[in-house]
């Protein structure tokens, strides 16, 4: 399967989940080649806007070029949207990470798989269908 097909299939999977949760959703076809910044998936419900940049990537790190991250975050701020990087890890599921969990590394913003797991927000929490569980300390 080509990288494009893998990514497009992941985006379609996410759209179905968002729709089942009662959101109006759209996938922005060609968002990666569009000269204007835009996220891959947009979910709307009763005035709430959530934007997702989707990545289907099997690896220990995820890298997003500085310019791409800045444009996506800027788009979300202009739209008044919450913004998440949705990392689909083949055969393991989704991680939903806020942009501020990434760190600068050369020409990219990066996050390790380990850190992404630590900072990931459950989709149910993002969508408001469940509350965040507090982990016991100590």
C-alpha positions in Angstrom: 0.0 0.0 0.0 1.4 3.4 -0.9 2.0 6.0 1.8 -0.8 8.2 0.4 -3.3 5.3 0.5 -2.3 4.4 4.1 -2.8 8.0 5.1 -6.1 8.5 3.3 -7.4 5.3 4.8 -6.4 6.4 8.3 -8.2 9.8 7.7 -11.4 7.9 6.5 -11.2 5.8 9.6 -11.0 8.8 11.9 -13.9 10.5 10.0 -16.1 7.5 10.7 -15.3 7.6 14.4 -16.0 11.4 14.6 -19.3 10.9 12.7 -20.4 8.1 15.1 -19.8 10.6 17.9 -22.3 13.0 16.4 -19.9 15.4 14.7 -20.3 16.9 11.3 -17.0 16.0 9.6 -15.0 16.6 6.5 -11.8 15.3 5.0 -9.8 17.9 3.2 -8.6 16.1 0.1 -5.2 17.1 -1.1 -4.5 19.0 2.1 -0.8 18.0 1.9 -0.4 19.6 -1.6 -2.7 22.5 -1.2 -0.8 25.8 -1.4 -3.0 27.1 1.5 -2.6 25.7 5.0 -5.5 23.4 6.1 -5.8 20.4 8.3 -6.6 16.9 7.0 -9.9 16.4 9.0 -12.2 19.0 10.5 -15.0 18.0 13.0 -17.8 20.4 14.1 -20.5 20.1 16.6 -22.7 22.9 18.1 -20.1 25.6 17.7 -17.1 23.4 18.6 -14.3 23.0 16.0 -11.6 20.3 16.2 -8.9 20.1 13.5 -6.7 17.1 13.0 -3.5 16.7 11.0 -3.3 13.0 10.4 -0.2 10.9 10.1 0.0 7.2 9.5 3.5 6.3 10.4 5.2 3.2 11.7 8.3 4.4 13.5 9.8 5.5 16.8 9.5 9.2 16.0 7.2 11.5 14.2 8.6 14.6 12.5 6.6 17.5 11.1 8.5 20.4 9.3 8.5 23.7 11.2 6.6 25.5 8.4 3.9 22.9 8.3 3.3 22.9 12.0 3.3 26.7 12.1 0.7 26.8 9.3 -1.5 24.2 10.9 -1.5 25.8 14.3 -2.1 29.2 12.7 -5.1 27.8 10.7 -6.5 26.4 14.0 -6.1 29.7 15.8 -7.7 31.7 13.0 -10.6 29.2 12.9 -11.0 29.1 16.6 -10.4 25.3 16.5 -8.7 22.9 18.9 -5.8 21.3 17.0 -4.4 17.8 17.3 -1.9 15.7 15.5 -3.6 12.3 15.0 -0.9 9.7 14.7 -2.2 6.3 13.4 0.3 3.6 14.3 -0.4 0.5 12.1 -1.8 -2.4 14.1 -1.7 -0.3 17.4 -4.3 2.5 17.0 -4.4 6.2 17.3 -2.5 8.7 19.4 -3.9 12.3 19.6 -1.2 14.8 20.6 -1.3 18.6 20.9 1.3 20.6 19.0 3.0 21.8 22.1 4.0 18.3 23.0 6.5 18.3 20.1 10.0 19.7 20.4 12.2 21.5 17.9 14.8 19.3 16.3 16.6 20.9 13.3 14.1 21.7 10.6 11.3 19.7 12.2 9.1 19.5 15.2 9.5 16.0 16.6 8.0 13.6 19.1 9.1 10.1 20.1 6.6 7.3 20.2 7.2 7.0 23.9 6.5 10.7 24.5 3.5 10.7 22.2 2.0 7.9 24.3 2.7 9.9 27.5 1.0 13.1 26.1 -1.7 11.5 24.0 -5.3 12.5 24.8 -8.0 9.8 24.5 -10.4 10.5 21.6 -13.3 10.2 24.0 -11.9 13.0 26.1 -11.3 15.2 23.0 -14.9 14.6 21.8 -16.4 15.1 25.3 -17.8 11.6 25.6 -15.6 10.7 28.6 -13.6 12.5 31.2 -9.8 12.3 31.6 -8.8 9.7 34.1 -6.4 10.9 36.7 -3.5 8.5 37.3 -2.6 7.7 40.9 0.8 9.1 42.0 3.3 7.2 43.9 
